[in-house]
Amino acid sequence: MAMNGGIQSDTMRSLHRLNAKYEEQNAEVKRTMRLQMQGVQPDAAQFMNLLERHSVTQQAMEAQIKLHVRPHQTALNESR
């Protein structure tokens, strides 16, 4: 079993990976919106799929952050 530092490191690596994915998806959303402003109609199903993936990635990041913060909160509560 990994020590607390190892868990935090794994969590941070996962967060970094998810953040890169989120930024990639964000760029795709912006690119699609720019094209739409230029009169190009995106495929609605593909765009909805992109927005859903973007939302799921954000939720996964939030879950990873909670996993990272929880040990710190527990330590603070126990030290009181």
mmCIF file of the N, C-alpha and C atoms, coordinates in Angstrom:
data_MODEL
# 
_entry.id   MODEL 
# 
loop_
_atom_site.group_PDB 
_atom_site.id 
_atom_site.type_symbol 
_atom_site.label_atom_id 
_atom_site.label_alt_id 
_atom_site.label_comp_id 
_atom_site.label_asym_id 
_atom_site.label_entity_id 
_atom_site.label_seq_id 
_atom_site.pdbx_PDB_ins_code 
_atom_site.Cartn_x 
_atom_site.Cartn_y 
_atom_site.Cartn_z 
_atom_site.occupancy 
_atom_site.B_iso_or_equiv 
_atom_site.pdbx_formal_charge 
_atom_site.auth_seq_id 
_atom_site.auth_comp_id 
_atom_site.auth_asym_id 
_atom_site.auth_atom_id 
_atom_site.pdbx_PDB_model_num 
ATOM 1   N N  . MET A 1 1  ? 0.843   -1.184 0.000   1.00 0.00 ? 1  MET A N  1 
ATOM 2   C CA . MET A 1 1  ? 0.000   0.000  0.000   1.00 0.00 ? 1  MET A CA 1 
ATOM 3   C C  . MET A 1 1  ? 0.887   1.246  0.000   1.00 0.00 ? 1  MET A C  1 
ATOM 4   N N  . ALA A 1 2  ? 0.494   2.243  -0.774  1.00 0.00 ? 2  ALA A N  1 
ATOM 5   C CA . ALA A 1 2  ? 1.290   3.457  -0.891  1.00 0.00 ? 2  ALA A CA 1 
ATOM 6   C C  . ALA A 1 2  ? 1.129   4.314  0.355   1.00 0.00 ? 2  ALA A C  1 
ATOM 7   N N  . MET A 1 3  ? 2.182   5.016  0.688   1.00 0.00 ? 3  MET A N  1 
ATOM 8   C CA . MET A 1 3  ? 2.120   5.943  1.812   1.00 0.00 ? 3  MET A CA 1 
ATOM 9   C C  . MET A 1 3  ? 1.321   7.163  1.377   1.00 0.00 ? 3  MET A C  1 
ATOM 10  N N  . ASN A 1 4  ? 0.951   7.988  2.326   1.00 0.00 ? 4  ASN A N  1 
ATOM 11  C CA . ASN A 1 4  ? 0.145   9.166  2.042   1.00 0.00 ? 4  ASN A CA 1 
ATOM 12  C C  . ASN A 1 4  ? 0.770   10.041 0.956   1.00 0.00 ? 4  ASN A C  1 
ATOM 13  N N  . GLY A 1 5  ? 2.076   10.212 0.998   1.00 0.00 ? 5  GLY A N  1 
ATOM 14  C CA . GLY A 1 5  ? 2.751   11.011 -0.033  1.00 0.00 ? 5  GLY A CA 1 
ATOM 15  C C  . GLY A 1 5  ? 2.584   10.411 -1.415  1.00 0.00 ? 5  GLY A C  1 
ATOM 16  N N  . GLY A 1 6  ? 2.608   9.082  -1.493  1.00 0.00 ? 6  GLY A N  1 
ATOM 17  C CA . GLY A 1 6  ? 2.406   8.398  -2.766  1.00 0.00 ? 6  GLY A CA 1 
ATOM 18  C C  . GLY A 1 6  ? 0.999   8.586  -3.291  1.00 0.00 ? 6  GLY A C  1 
ATOM 19  N N  . ILE A 1 7  ? 0.029   8.541  -2.377  1.00 0.00 ? 7  ILE A N  1 
ATOM 20  C CA . ILE A 1 7  ? -1.363  8.737  -2.774  1.00 0.00 ? 7  ILE A CA 1 
ATOM 21  C C  . ILE A 1 7  ? -1.547  10.147 -3.300  1.00 0.00 ? 7  ILE A C  1 
ATOM 22  N N  . GLN A 1 8  ? -1.000  11.117 -2.600  1.00 0.00 ? 8  GLN A N  1 
ATOM 23  C CA . GLN A 1 8  ? -1.125  12.501 -3.044  1.00 0.00 ? 8  GLN A CA 1 
ATOM 24  C C  . GLN A 1 8  ? -0.454  12.688 -4.392  1.00 0.00 ? 8  GLN A C  1 
ATOM 25  N N  . SER A 1 9  ? 0.693   12.054 -4.572  1.00 0.00 ? 9  SER A N  1 
ATOM 26  C CA . SER A 1 9  ? 1.399   12.171 -5.838  1.00 0.00 ? 9  SER A CA 1 
ATOM 27  C C  . SER A 1 9  ? 0.573   11.566 -6.969  1.00 0.00 ? 9  SER A C  1 
ATOM 28  N N  . ASP A 1 10 ? -0.045  10.400 -6.706  1.00 0.00 ? 10 ASP A N  1 
ATOM 29  C CA . ASP A 1 10 ? -0.917  9.776  -7.705  1.00 0.00 ? 10 ASP A CA 1 
ATOM 30  C C  . ASP A 1 10 ? -2.098  10.672 -8.021  1.00 0.00 ? 10 ASP A C  1 
ATOM 31  N N  . THR A 1 11 ? -2.663  11.267 -6.990  1.00 0.00 ? 11 THR A N  1 
ATOM 32  C CA . THR A 1 11 ? -3.797  12.169 -7.169  1.00 0.00 ? 11 THR A CA 1 
ATOM 33  C C  . THR A 1 11 ? -3.393  13.370 -8.006  1.00 0.00 ? 11 THR A C  1 
ATOM 34  N N  . MET A 1 12 ? -2.224  13.927 -7.724  1.00 0.00 ? 12 MET A N  1 
ATOM 35  C CA . MET A 1 12 ? -1.766  15.092 -8.475  1.00 0.00 ? 12 MET A CA 1 
ATOM 36  C C  . MET A 1 12 ? -1.470  14.739 -9.933  1.00 0.00 ? 12 MET A C  1 
ATOM 37  N N  . ARG A 1 13 ? -0.893  13.554 -10.164 1.00 0.00 ? 13 ARG A N  1 
ATOM 38  C CA . ARG A 1 13 ? -0.651  13.122 -11.546 1.00 0.00 ? 13 ARG A CA 1 
ATOM 39  C C  . ARG A 1 13 ? -1.977  12.968 -12.292 1.00 0.00 ? 13 ARG A C  1 
ATOM 40  N N  . SER A 1 14 ? -2.941  12.375 -11.627 1.00 0.00 ? 14 SER A N  1 
ATOM 41  C CA . SER A 1 14 ? -4.258  12.198 -12.227 1.00 0.00 ? 14 SER A CA 1 
ATOM 42  C C  . SER A 1 14 ? -4.898  13.550 -12.513 1.00 0.00 ? 14 SER A C  1 
ATOM 43  N N  . LEU A 1 15 ? -4.782  14.462 -11.571 1.00 0.00 ? 15 LEU A N  1 
ATOM 44  C CA . LEU A 1 15 ? -5.322  15.813 -11.769 1.00 0.00 ? 15 LEU A CA 1 
ATOM 45  C C  . LEU A 1 15 ? -4.649  16.508 -12.947 1.00 0.00 ? 15 LEU A C  1 
ATOM 46  N N  . HIS A 1 16 ? -3.348  16.359 -13.045 1.00 0.00 ? 16 HIS A N  1 
ATOM 47  C CA . HIS A 1 16 ? -2.606  16.974 -14.148 1.00 0.00 ? 16 HIS A CA 1 
ATOM 48  C C  . HIS A 1 16 ? -3.089  16.413 -15.488 1.00 0.00 ? 16 HIS A C  1 
ATOM 49  N N  . ARG A 1 17 ? -3.255  15.091 -15.543 1.00 0.00 ? 17 ARG A N  1 
ATOM 50  C CA . ARG A 1 17 ? -3.714  14.441 -16.775 1.00 0.00 ? 17 ARG A CA 1 
ATOM 51  C C  . ARG A 1 17 ? -5.134  14.905 -17.140 1.00 0.00 ? 17 ARG A C  1 
ATOM 52  N N  . LEU A 1 18 ? -6.013  14.949 -16.131 1.00 0.00 ? 18 LEU A N  1 
ATOM 53  C CA . LEU A 1 18 ? -7.382  15.393 -16.372 1.00 0.00 ? 18 LEU A CA 1 
ATOM 54  C C  . LEU A 1 18 ? -7.424  16.860 -16.793 1.00 0.00 ? 18 LEU A C  1 
ATOM 55  N N  . ASN A 1 19 ? -6.570  17.682 -16.201 1.00 0.00 ? 19 ASN A N  1 
ATOM 56  C CA . ASN A 1 19 ? -6.530  19.092 -16.565 1.00 0.00 ? 19 ASN A CA 1 
ATOM 57  C C  . ASN A 1 19 ? -6.101  19.265 -18.018 1.00 0.00 ? 19 ASN A C  1 
ATOM 58  N N  . ALA A 1 20 ? -5.115  18.488 -18.451 1.00 0.00 ? 20 ALA A N  1 
ATOM 59  C CA . ALA A 1 20 ? -4.669  18.565 -19.846 1.00 0.00 ? 20 ALA A CA 1 
ATOM 60  C C  . ALA A 1 20 ? -5.807  18.172 -20.785 1.00 0.00 ? 20 ALA A C  1 
ATOM 61  N N  . LYS A 1 21 ? -6.535  17.128 -20.416 1.00 0.00 ? 21 LYS A N  1 
ATOM 62  C CA . LYS A 1 21 ? -7.675  16.675 -21.218 1.00 0.00 ? 21 LYS A CA 1 
ATOM 63  C C  . LYS A 1 21 ? -8.758  17.753 -21.249 1.00 0.00 ? 21 LYS A C  1 
ATOM 64  N N  . TYR A 1 22 ? -9.025  18.359 -20.095 1.00 0.00 ? 22 TYR A N  1 
ATOM 65  C CA . TYR A 1 22 ? -10.034 19.412 -19.993 1.00 0.00 ? 22 TYR A CA 1 
ATOM 66  C C  . TYR A 1 22 ? -9.658  20.608 -20.871 1.00 0.00 ? 22 TYR A C  1 
ATOM 67  N N  . GLU A 1 23 ? -8.407  21.000 -20.830 1.00 0.00 ? 23 GLU A N  1 
ATOM 68  C CA . GLU A 1 23 ? -7.949  22.128 -21.643 1.00 0.00 ? 23 GLU A CA 1 
ATOM 69  C C  . GLU A 1 23 ? -8.060  21.815 -23.139 1.00 0.00 ? 23 GLU A C  1 
ATOM 70  N N  . GLU A 1 24 ? -7.757  20.583 -23.514 1.00 0.00 ? 24 GLU A N  1 
ATOM 71  C CA . GLU A 1 24 ? -7.905  20.147 -24.903 1.00 0.00 ? 24 GLU A CA 1 
ATOM 72  C C  . GLU A 1 24 ? -9.364  20.259 -25.344 1.00 0.00 ? 24 GLU A C  1 
ATOM 73  N N  . GLN A 1 25 ? -10.250 19.758 -24.509 1.00 0.00 ? 25 GLN A N  1 
ATOM 74  C CA . GLN A 1 25 ? -11.677 19.819 -24.822 1.00 0.00 ? 25 GLN A CA 1 
ATOM 75  C C  . GLN A 1 25 ? -12.162 21.263 -24.859 1.00 0.00 ? 25 GLN A C  1 
ATOM 76  N N  . ASN A 1 26 ? -11.661 22.082 -23.971 1.00 0.00 ? 26 ASN A N  1 
ATOM 77  C CA . ASN A 1 26 ? -12.030 23.498 -23.946 1.00 0.00 ? 26 ASN A CA 1 
ATOM 78  C C  . ASN A 1 26 ? -11.619 24.181 -25.245 1.00 0.00 ? 26 ASN A C  1 
ATOM 79  N N  . ALA A 1 27 ? -10.437 23.844 -25.737 1.00 0.00 ? 27 ALA A N  1 
ATOM 80  C CA . ALA A 1 27 ? -9.974  24.405 -27.012 1.00 0.00 ? 27 ALA A CA 1 
ATOM 81  C C  . ALA A 1 27 ? -10.879 23.952 -28.154 1.00 0.00 ? 27 ALA A C  1 
ATOM 82  N N  . GLU A 1 28 ? -11.321 22.686 -28.114 1.00 0.00 ? 28 GLU A N  1 
ATOM 83  C CA . GLU A 1 28 ? -12.247 22.183 -29.145 1.00 0.00 ? 28 GLU A CA 1 
ATOM 84  C C  . GLU A 1 28 ? -13.567 22.940 -29.106 1.00 0.00 ? 28 GLU A C  1 
ATOM 85  N N  . VAL A 1 29 ? -14.088 23.194 -27.910 1.00 0.00 ? 29 VAL A N  1 
ATOM 86  C CA . VAL A 1 29 ? -15.339 23.938 -27.771 1.00 0.00 ? 29 VAL A CA 1 
ATOM 87  C C  . VAL A 1 29 ? -15.165 25.338 -28.356 1.00 0.00 ? 29 VAL A C  1 
ATOM 88  N N  . LYS A 1 30 ? -14.084 26.003 -27.999 1.00 0.00 ? 30 LYS A N  1 
ATOM 89  C CA . LYS A 1 30 ? -13.833 27.356 -28.517 1.00 0.00 ? 30 LYS A CA 1 
ATOM 90  C C  . LYS A 1 30 ? -13.683 27.360 -30.023 1.00 0.00 ? 30 LYS A C  1 
ATOM 91  N N  . ARG A 1 31 ? -12.966 26.358 -30.555 1.00 0.00 ? 31 ARG A N  1 
ATOM 92  C CA . ARG A 1 31 ? -12.775 26.260 -32.003 1.00 0.00 ? 31 ARG A CA 1 
ATOM 93  C C  . ARG A 1 31 ? -14.126 26.074 -32.708 1.00 0.00 ? 31 ARG A C  1 
ATOM 94  N N  . THR A 1 32 ? -14.963 25.211 -32.161 1.00 0.00 ? 32 THR A N  1 
ATOM 95  C CA . THR A 1 32 ? -16.284 24.967 -32.739 1.00 0.00 ? 32 THR A CA 1 
ATOM 96  C C  . THR A 1 32 ? -17.133 26.233 -32.706 1.00 0.00 ? 32 THR A C  1 
ATOM 97  N N  . MET A 1 33 ? -17.078 26.951 -31.604 1.00 0.00 ? 33 MET A N  1 
ATOM 98  C CA . MET A 1 33 ? -17.863 28.179 -31.481 1.00 0.00 ? 33 MET A CA 1 
ATOM 99  C C  . MET A 1 33 ? -17.362 29.262 -32.450 1.00 0.00 ? 33 MET A C  1 
ATOM 100 N N  . ARG A 1 34 ? -16.032 29.329 -32.623 1.00 0.00 ? 34 ARG A N  1 
ATOM 101 C CA . ARG A 1 34 ? -15.478 30.284 -33.592 1.00 0.00 ? 34 ARG A CA 1 
ATOM 102 C C  . ARG A 1 34 ? -15.975 29.966 -34.994 1.00 0.00 ? 34 ARG A C  1 
ATOM 103 N N  . LEU A 1 35 ? -15.949 28.684 -35.358 1.00 0.00 ? 35 LEU A N  1 
ATOM 104 C CA . LEU A 1 35 ? -16.423 28.275 -36.684 1.00 0.00 ? 35 LEU A CA 1 
ATOM 105 C C  . LEU A 1 35 ? -17.903 28.592 -36.844 1.00 0.00 ? 35 LEU A C  1 
ATOM 106 N N  . GLN A 1 36 ? -18.664 28.395 -35.792 1.00 0.00 ? 36 GLN A N  1 
ATOM 107 C CA . GLN A 1 36 ? -20.090 28.687 -35.858 1.00 0.00 ? 36 GLN A CA 1 
ATOM 108 C C  . GLN A 1 36 ? -20.329 30.176 -36.070 1.00 0.00 ? 36 GLN A C  1 
ATOM 109 N N  . MET A 1 37 ? -19.506 31.020 -35.443 1.00 0.00 ? 37 MET A N  1 
ATOM 110 C CA . MET A 1 37 ? -19.629 32.465 -35.643 1.00 0.00 ? 37 MET A CA 1 
ATOM 111 C C  . MET A 1 37 ? -19.300 32.854 -37.079 1.00 0.00 ? 37 MET A C  1 
ATOM 112 N N  . GLN A 1 38 ? -18.493 32.023 -37.744 1.00 0.00 ? 38 GLN A N  1 
ATOM 113 C CA . GLN A 1 38 ? -18.131 32.275 -39.140 1.00 0.00 ? 38 GLN A CA 1 
ATOM 114 C C  . GLN A 1 38 ? -19.156 31.681 -40.107 1.00 0.00 ? 38 GLN A C  1 
ATOM 115 N N  . GLY A 1 39 ? -20.225 31.090 -39.565 1.00 0.00 ? 39 GLY A N  1 
ATOM 116 C CA . GLY A 1 39 ? -21.290 30.561 -40.400 1.00 0.00 ? 39 GLY A CA 1 
ATOM 117 C C  . GLY A 1 39 ? -21.231 29.063 -40.652 1.00 0.00 ? 39 GLY A C  1 
ATOM 118 N N  . VAL A 1 40 ? -20.200 28.397 -40.126 1.00 0.00 ? 40 VAL A N  1 
ATOM 119 C CA . VAL A 1 40 ? -20.086 26.950 -40.295 1.00 0.00 ? 40 VAL A CA 1 
ATOM 120 C C  . VAL A 1 40 ? -20.960 26.281 -39.230 1.00 0.00 ? 40 VAL A C  1 
ATOM 121 N N  . GLN A 1 41 ? -21.852 25.415 -39.650 1.00 0.00 ? 41 GLN A N  1 
ATOM 122 C CA . GLN A 1 41 ? -22.729 24.724 -38.704 1.00 0.00 ? 41 GLN A CA 1 
ATOM 123 C C  . GLN A 1 41 ? -22.085 23.409 -38.269 1.00 0.00 ? 41 GLN A C  1 
ATOM 124 N N  . PRO A 1 42 ? -21.762 23.289 -36.994 1.00 0.00 ? 42 PRO A N  1 
ATOM 125 C CA . PRO A 1 42 ? -21.150 22.051 -36.502 1.00 0.00 ? 42 PRO A CA 1 
ATOM 126 C C  . PRO A 1 42 ? -22.185 20.925 -36.456 1.00 0.00 ? 42 PRO A C  1 
ATOM 127 N N  . ASP A 1 43 ? -21.698 19.705 -36.448 1.00 0.00 ? 43 ASP A N  1 
ATOM 128 C CA . ASP A 1 43 ? -22.569 18.551 -36.271 1.00 0.00 ? 43 ASP A CA 1 
ATOM 129 C C  . ASP A 1 43 ? -23.088 18.612 -34.837 1.00 0.00 ? 43 ASP A C  1 
ATOM 130 N N  . ALA A 1 44 ? -24.397 18.722 -34.685 1.00 0.00 ? 44 ALA A N  1 
ATOM 131 C CA . ALA A 1 44 ? -25.001 18.908 -33.366 1.00 0.00 ? 44 ALA A CA 1 
ATOM 132 C C  . ALA A 1 44 ? -24.693 17.728 -32.430 1.00 0.00 ? 44 ALA A C  1 
ATOM 133 N N  . ALA A 1 45 ? -24.758 16.510 -32.951 1.00 0.00 ? 45 ALA A N  1 
ATOM 134 C CA . ALA A 1 45 ? -24.507 15.337 -32.115 1.00 0.00 ? 45 ALA A CA 1 
ATOM 135 C C  . ALA A 1 45 ? -23.057 15.311 -31.628 1.00 0.00 ? 45 ALA A C  1 
ATOM 136 N N  . GLN A 1 46 ? -22.129 15.649 -32.522 1.00 0.00 ? 46 GLN A N  1 
ATOM 137 C CA . GLN A 1 46 ? -20.712 15.674 -32.128 1.00 0.00 ? 46 GLN A CA 1 
ATOM 138 C C  . GLN A 1 46 ? -20.458 16.758 -31.090 1.00 0.00 ? 46 GLN A C  1 
ATOM 139 N N  . PHE A 1 47 ? -21.092 17.918 -31.280 1.00 0.00 ? 47 PHE A N  1 
ATOM 140 C CA . PHE A 1 47 ? -20.895 19.018 -30.342 1.00 0.00 ? 47 PHE A CA 1 
ATOM 141 C C  . PHE A 1 47 ? -21.467 18.660 -28.971 1.00 0.00 ? 47 PHE A C  1 
ATOM 142 N N  . MET A 1 48 ? -22.645 18.043 -28.943 1.00 0.00 ? 48 MET A N  1 
ATOM 143 C CA . MET A 1 48 ? -23.232 17.625 -27.668 1.00 0.00 ? 48 MET A CA 1 
ATOM 144 C C  . MET A 1 48 ? -22.349 16.584 -26.985 1.00 0.00 ? 48 MET A C  1 
ATOM 145 N N  . ASN A 1 49 ? -21.781 15.663 -27.768 1.00 0.00 ? 49 ASN A N  1 
ATOM 146 C CA . ASN A 1 49 ? -20.880 14.657 -27.221 1.00 0.00 ? 49 ASN A CA 1 
ATOM 147 C C  . ASN A 1 49 ? -19.655 15.327 -26.603 1.00 0.00 ? 49 ASN A C  1 
ATOM 148 N N  . LEU A 1 50 ? -19.115 16.329 -27.290 1.00 0.00 ? 50 LEU A N  1 
ATOM 149 C CA . LEU A 1 50 ? -17.971 17.077 -26.777 1.00 0.00 ? 50 LEU A CA 1 
ATOM 150 C C  . LEU A 1 50 ? -18.318 17.759 -25.461 1.00 0.00 ? 50 LEU A C  1 
ATOM 151 N N  . LEU A 1 51 ? -19.483 18.398 -25.400 1.00 0.00 ? 51 LEU A N  1 
ATOM 152 C CA . LEU A 1 51 ? -19.894 19.080 -24.170 1.00 0.00 ? 51 LEU A CA 1 
ATOM 153 C C  . LEU A 1 51 ? -20.095 18.090 -23.027 1.00 0.00 ? 51 LEU A C  1 
ATOM 154 N N  . GLU A 1 52 ? -20.636 16.916 -23.331 1.00 0.00 ? 52 GLU A N  1 
ATOM 155 C CA . GLU A 1 52 ? -20.817 15.892 -22.300 1.00 0.00 ? 52 GLU A CA 1 
ATOM 156 C C  . GLU A 1 52 ? -19.465 15.402 -21.777 1.00 0.00 ? 52 GLU A C  1 
ATOM 157 N N  . ARG A 1 53 ? -18.519 15.140 -22.698 1.00 0.00 ? 53 ARG A N  1 
ATOM 158 C CA . ARG A 1 53 ? -17.183 14.695 -22.281 1.00 0.00 ? 53 ARG A CA 1 
ATOM 159 C C  . ARG A 1 53 ? -16.510 15.769 -21.448 1.00 0.00 ? 53 ARG A C  1 
ATOM 160 N N  . HIS A 1 54 ? -16.686 17.025 -21.836 1.00 0.00 ? 54 HIS A N  1 
ATOM 161 C CA . HIS A 1 54 ? -16.111 18.163 -21.118 1.00 0.00 ? 54 HIS A CA 1 
ATOM 162 C C  . HIS A 1 54 ? -16.653 18.198 -19.691 1.00 0.00 ? 54 HIS A C  1 
ATOM 163 N N  . SER A 1 55 ? -17.955 18.006 -19.550 1.00 0.00 ? 55 SER A N  1 
ATOM 164 C CA . SER A 1 55 ? -18.592 18.004 -18.238 1.00 0.00 ? 55 SER A CA 1 
ATOM 165 C C  . SER A 1 55 ? -18.106 16.837 -17.378 1.00 0.00 ? 55 SER A C  1 
ATOM 166 N N  . VAL A 1 56 ? -17.999 15.657 -17.968 1.00 0.00 ? 56 VAL A N  1 
ATOM 167 C CA . VAL A 1 56 ? -17.536 14.482 -17.226 1.00 0.00 ? 56 VAL A CA 1 
ATOM 168 C C  . VAL A 1 56 ? -16.094 14.678 -16.759 1.00 0.00 ? 56 VAL A C  1 
ATOM 169 N N  . THR A 1 57 ? -15.265 15.258 -17.610 1.00 0.00 ? 57 THR A N  1 
ATOM 170 C CA . THR A 1 57 ? -13.871 15.517 -17.238 1.00 0.00 ? 57 THR A CA 1 
ATOM 171 C C  . THR A 1 57 ? -13.809 16.491 -16.068 1.00 0.00 ? 57 THR A C  1 
ATOM 172 N N  . GLN A 1 58 ? -14.653 17.516 -16.110 1.00 0.00 ? 58 GLN A N  1 
ATOM 173 C CA . GLN A 1 58 ? -14.689 18.484 -15.010 1.00 0.00 ? 58 GLN A CA 1 
ATOM 174 C C  . GLN A 1 58 ? -15.124 17.804 -13.714 1.00 0.00 ? 58 GLN A C  1 
ATOM 175 N N  . GLN A 1 59 ? -16.124 16.946 -13.784 1.00 0.00 ? 59 GLN A N  1 
ATOM 176 C CA . GLN A 1 59 ? -16.590 16.231 -12.595 1.00 0.00 ? 59 GLN A CA 1 
ATOM 177 C C  . GLN A 1 59 ? -15.499 15.316 -12.045 1.00 0.00 ? 59 GLN A C  1 
ATOM 178 N N  . ALA A 1 60 ? -14.753 14.673 -12.931 1.00 0.00 ? 60 ALA A N  1 
ATOM 179 C CA . ALA A 1 60 ? -13.653 13.802 -12.494 1.00 0.00 ? 60 ALA A CA 1 
ATOM 180 C C  . ALA A 1 60 ? -12.571 14.627 -11.796 1.00 0.00 ? 60 ALA A C  1 
ATOM 181 N N  . MET A 1 61 ? -12.294 15.824 -12.317 1.00 0.00 ? 61 MET A N  1 
ATOM 182 C CA . MET A 1 61 ? -11.304 16.695 -11.673 1.00 0.00 ? 61 MET A CA 1 
ATOM 183 C C  . MET A 1 61 ? -11.776 17.096 -10.278 1.00 0.00 ? 61 MET A C  1 
ATOM 184 N N  . GLU A 1 62 ? -13.050 17.437 -10.159 1.00 0.00 ? 62 GLU A N  1 
ATOM 185 C CA . GLU A 1 62 ? -13.590 17.827 -8.853  1.00 0.00 ? 62 GLU A CA 1 
ATOM 186 C C  . GLU A 1 62 ? -13.478 16.674 -7.853  1.00 0.00 ? 62 GLU A C  1 
ATOM 187 N N  . ALA A 1 63 ? -13.747 15.458 -8.318  1.00 0.00 ? 63 ALA A N  1 
ATOM 188 C CA . ALA A 1 63 ? -13.634 14.288 -7.444  1.00 0.00 ? 63 ALA A CA 1 
ATOM 189 C C  . ALA A 1 63 ? -12.183 14.076 -7.006  1.00 0.00 ? 63 ALA A C  1 
ATOM 190 N N  . GLN A 1 64 ? -11.233 14.248 -7.917  1.00 0.00 ? 64 GLN A N  1 
ATOM 191 C CA . GLN A 1 64 ? -9.823  14.090 -7.576  1.00 0.00 ? 64 GLN A CA 1 
ATOM 192 C C  . GLN A 1 64 ? -9.380  15.151 -6.573  1.00 0.00 ? 64 GLN A C  1 
ATOM 193 N N  . ILE A 1 65 ? -9.875  16.363 -6.732  1.00 0.00 ? 65 ILE A N  1 
ATOM 194 C CA . ILE A 1 65 ? -9.527  17.436 -5.789  1.00 0.00 ? 65 ILE A CA 1 
ATOM 195 C C  . ILE A 1 65 ? -10.042 17.087 -4.403  1.00 0.00 ? 65 ILE A C  1 
ATOM 196 N N  . LYS A 1 66 ? -11.276 16.572 -4.332  1.00 0.00 ? 66 LYS A N  1 
ATOM 197 C CA . LYS A 1 66 ? -11.837 16.180 -3.028  1.00 0.00 ? 66 LYS A CA 1 
ATOM 198 C C  . LYS A 1 66 ? -10.995 15.079 -2.395  1.00 0.00 ? 66 LYS A C  1 
ATOM 199 N N  . LEU A 1 67 ? -10.522 14.127 -3.209  1.00 0.00 ? 67 LEU A N  1 
ATOM 200 C CA . LEU A 1 67 ? -9.670  13.065 -2.679  1.00 0.00 ? 67 LEU A CA 1 
ATOM 201 C C  . LEU A 1 67 ? -8.355  13.626 -2.145  1.00 0.00 ? 67 LEU A C  1 
ATOM 202 N N  . HIS A 1 68 ? -7.845  14.644 -2.798  1.00 0.00 ? 68 HIS A N  1 
ATOM 203 C CA . HIS A 1 68 ? -6.585  15.264 -2.381  1.00 0.00 ? 68 HIS A CA 1 
ATOM 204 C C  . HIS A 1 68 ? -6.767  16.073 -1.096  1.00 0.00 ? 68 HIS A C  1 
ATOM 205 N N  . VAL A 1 69 ? -7.900  16.751 -0.972  1.00 0.00 ? 69 VAL A N  1 
ATOM 206 C CA . VAL A 1 69 ? -8.141  17.638 0.165   1.00 0.00 ? 69 VAL A CA 1 
ATOM 207 C C  . VAL A 1 69 ? -8.559  16.863 1.412   1.00 0.00 ? 69 VAL A C  1 
ATOM 208 N N  . ARG A 1 70 ? -9.266  15.773 1.240   1.00 0.00 ? 70 ARG A N  1 
ATOM 209 C CA . ARG A 1 70 ? -9.818  15.036 2.384   1.00 0.00 ? 70 ARG A CA 1 
ATOM 210 C C  . ARG A 1 70 ? -8.777  14.675 3.448   1.00 0.00 ? 70 ARG A C  1 
ATOM 211 N N  . PRO A 1 71 ? -7.603  14.116 3.090   1.00 0.00 ? 71 PRO A N  1 
ATOM 212 C CA . PRO A 1 71 ? -6.626  13.791 4.145   1.00 0.00 ? 71 PRO A CA 1 
ATOM 213 C C  . PRO A 1 71 ? -6.180  15.025 4.933   1.00 0.00 ? 71 PRO A C  1 
ATOM 214 N N  . HIS A 1 72 ? -6.092  16.171 4.262   1.00 0.00 ? 72 HIS A N  1 
ATOM 215 C CA . HIS A 1 72 ? -5.687  17.403 4.944   1.00 0.00 ? 72 HIS A CA 1 
ATOM 216 C C  . HIS A 1 72 ? -6.767  17.844 5.929   1.00 0.00 ? 72 HIS A C  1 
ATOM 217 N N  . GLN A 1 73 ? -8.038  17.743 5.503   1.00 0.00 ? 73 GLN A N  1 
ATOM 218 C CA . GLN A 1 73 ? -9.126  18.121 6.395   1.00 0.00 ? 73 GLN A CA 1 
ATOM 219 C C  . GLN A 1 73 ? -9.171  17.191 7.601   1.00 0.00 ? 73 GLN A C  1 
ATOM 220 N N  . THR A 1 74 ? -8.986  15.898 7.358   1.00 0.00 ? 74 THR A N  1 
ATOM 221 C CA . THR A 1 74 ? -8.999  14.917 8.450   1.00 0.00 ? 74 THR A CA 1 
ATOM 222 C C  . THR A 1 74 ? -7.895  15.238 9.452   1.00 0.00 ? 74 THR A C  1 
ATOM 223 N N  . ALA A 1 75 ? -6.704  15.528 8.963   1.00 0.00 ? 75 ALA A N  1 
ATOM 224 C CA . ALA A 1 75 ? -5.571  15.850 9.847   1.00 0.00 ? 75 ALA A CA 1 
ATOM 225 C C  . ALA A 1 75 ? -5.865  17.111 10.663  1.00 0.00 ? 75 ALA A C  1 
ATOM 226 N N  . LEU A 1 76 ? -6.469  18.101 10.036  1.00 0.00 ? 76 LEU A N  1 
ATOM 227 C CA . LEU A 1 76 ? -6.799  19.325 10.764  1.00 0.00 ? 76 LEU A CA 1 
ATOM 228 C C  . LEU A 1 76 ? -7.838  19.054 11.833  1.00 0.00 ? 76 LEU A C  1 
ATOM 229 N N  . ASN A 1 77 ? -8.841  18.273 11.487  1.00 0.00 ? 77 ASN A N  1 
ATOM 230 C CA . ASN A 1 77 ? -9.907  17.973 12.458  1.00 0.00 ? 77 ASN A CA 1 
ATOM 231 C C  . ASN A 1 77 ? -9.365  17.154 13.633  1.00 0.00 ? 77 ASN A C  1 
ATOM 232 N N  . GLU A 1 78 ? -8.460  16.218 13.371  1.00 0.00 ? 78 GLU A N  1 
ATOM 233 C CA . GLU A 1 78 ? -7.906  15.388 14.430  1.00 0.00 ? 78 GLU A CA 1 
ATOM 234 C C  . GLU A 1 78 ? -6.950  16.156 15.337  1.00 0.00 ? 78 GLU A C  1 
ATOM 235 N N  . SER A 1 79 ? -6.353  17.217 14.830  1.00 0.00 ? 79 SER A N  1 
ATOM 236 C CA . SER A 1 79 ? -5.389  17.965 15.632  1.00 0.00 ? 79 SER A CA 1 
ATOM 237 C C  . SER A 1 79 ? -6.075  18.954 16.577  1.00 0.00 ? 79 SER A C  1 
ATOM 238 N N  . ARG A 1 80 ? -7.360  19.119 16.428  1.00 0.00 ? 80 ARG A N  1 
ATOM 239 C CA . ARG A 1 80 ? -8.085  20.072 17.308  1.00 0.00 ? 80 ARG A CA 1 
ATOM 240 C C  . ARG A 1 80 ? -8.350  19.508 18.658  1.00 0.00 ? 80 ARG A C  1 
# 
